[in-house]
Amino acid sequence: MVTLIDNRPRHPEKAHRPDTEMLRKPDWIRVRAPGSQVYRETQQIVRDNNLVTVCEEAGCPNIGECWSKKHATMMIMGEICTRACAFCNVRTGLPTALDPNEPENVANAVEKLGLNHVVITSVDRDDLPDGGAEHFAKVIRAIRGRTPTTTIEILTPDFLRKDGALEIVVAAKPDVFNHNLETVPSNYLKVRPGARYFHSIRLLQRVKELDPTMFTKSGIMVGLGEERNEVLALMDDLRSADVDFLTIGQYLQPTKKHHPVIGFVTPDEFKSYVTIAQTKGFLLVSSSPLTRSSHHAGEDFARLRAARLARHAAA
């Protein structure tokens, strides 16, 4: 079945693909249905400020838990993406113009939610000359102006062929710069065809060159047909770019038109990835079936900062 929005397919590029089997989730992937009072309050704040969240758009399994703690990941620059990744449930198409009020609306929501740490992500905006870099910077500055003590984590697109865009975002001084690799390089043509693996590695490396004090982070999904040794090689690539924090979670297929789940990785396998990644030098690793980039981001940021201090003290 293809989801329709305003009588148009949510994923027009997937509409004519054959349906793929959706595997039954194992017992270790279970979440509570959302519906608490705090969840509804979070939902209302998002609606009142005319905001989009990746929690809803991407169908995150952790939305009930996070929103019940008033943790919501804001997705800026609209709800329509210019890319068509095979795993993603965000709508694909021609985006609308940027909302000039969005930076202040995001800052207002952050204040009302009482967030000590906020994660800001976006759709890809290949249609914009700077890929939306200046809009990211405006959002960061608006939050700093409204709630100066809130730490800010951004999850950015790759700014492919957008010279100078990365420099604009880094100059705005987010506390954490996250850009997800999503999967191993052998999967890119079928899973993430609009992106380039080594461009993403170079993007993360360049962040550290521009600001060595900025925390960098990247994440992947497993269950897309990757081999274990490919995941380990990806870890090495990220460490060569001096990335601090790695997240690994299970891919869950949004619809029958999306890339199928090739396999479910067991909790023990996820734990083994933590052990290996730690030996490779990451400051922090989060690896579990339900790990997502912004899941427990505030707590993880505190752990990340403590791990850096401990490493410096031991040096």
Buried (B, 14 or more C-beta within 10 A) or exposed (E): EBBEEEEEBBBEEBEEBEEBEBBEBEEBBEEEEBEBEEBEBBBEBBEEBEBBBBBBBBBBBBBBBBBBBBBBBBBBBBBBBBBBBBBBBBBBBEBEEBBEEBBBBBBBBBBBBEBBBBBBBBBBBBEBEBBBBBBBBBBBBBBBEBBEEBBBBBBBBBBBEBEEBBEBBBEBBBBBBBBBBBBBBBBBEEBBEBBBBEEBBBBBBBBBEBBEEBBBBBBBBBBBBBEEEBBBEBBEBBBEBBBBBBBBBBBBBBBBBBBBBBBBBEBEBBEBBBEBBEEEBBBBBBBBBBBBBBBBBBEBBEBBBEBBEEEEEEE
